[in-house]
């Protein structure tokens, strides 16, 4: 009786397990946004969709509910660590969202990630969302409204939104944004308090230029390239950068030093961009 029961049970077992196996086969593909990689190379943003990718429209509004889900992912394992709240963004090598893009910056220790969803239409650029991601706490918070309230309370009472540029972590718990408020542009500095659970406006310095400091641009491009490289290549980049710094410090002319730094920034940006492009889907 036992030997005859096995063939009978196998079809039933297959019928029972078929939906489970089918679910594994239909698991949406995860696409890593390589230009958002952390300085240590461990994390990046990624996205997946429940609809066929061929049906994704470049004219889709990412602020609407959609089939796309955006995540913070662990690069080595492709594990989805944090789902970004009410935030939809996708990009493929062959096509991407029209008039929407991301500006991102990591803290140097890869603990925090700041994400700006940007929109450009009819010669006007607007920041739609500002998200703060804390990796160790597995937490992503939309701080757009909080930033707006702080600016309205302390800088411009009639504040109705802004376009922010040049996001940067001055320290692990302090970041800056260049943006407009009313008739003037400002360098805003925001302070994270209580391990990132609250946000205050530390400074609002009126400025006339959105140009990023050359050293900051250099650090930005260096961190991105460092994150994209493997362990041995990271060590080689560190030694290469130390040799470059020795040459930079030997330059006496301020103008020549500025050109030297600008050239290095462009070189690192191009190298990082080429790697990101090669890895993109």
Secondary structure, 3 states (H helix, E strand, C coil): CHHHHHHHHHHHHHHHHHHHHHHHHCCCCCEEEHHHCCCCCCEEEEEEECCCHHHCCCCCCCCCCCCEEEEEEECCCCEEEEECCCCCCCECCCCECCCEEEEEEECCCCCEEEEEEEEEECCEEEEEEEEEEECCCCEEEECHHHHHHHHHHHCCCCCCCCCCEEEEEEECCEEEEEEEECCEEEEEEEEEECCCCEEEEEEEEEECCCCCCHHHHHHHHHHHHHHHCCHHHHHHHHHHHHHHHHHHHCCCCHHHHHHHHHHHHHHHHHHHHHHHHHHCC
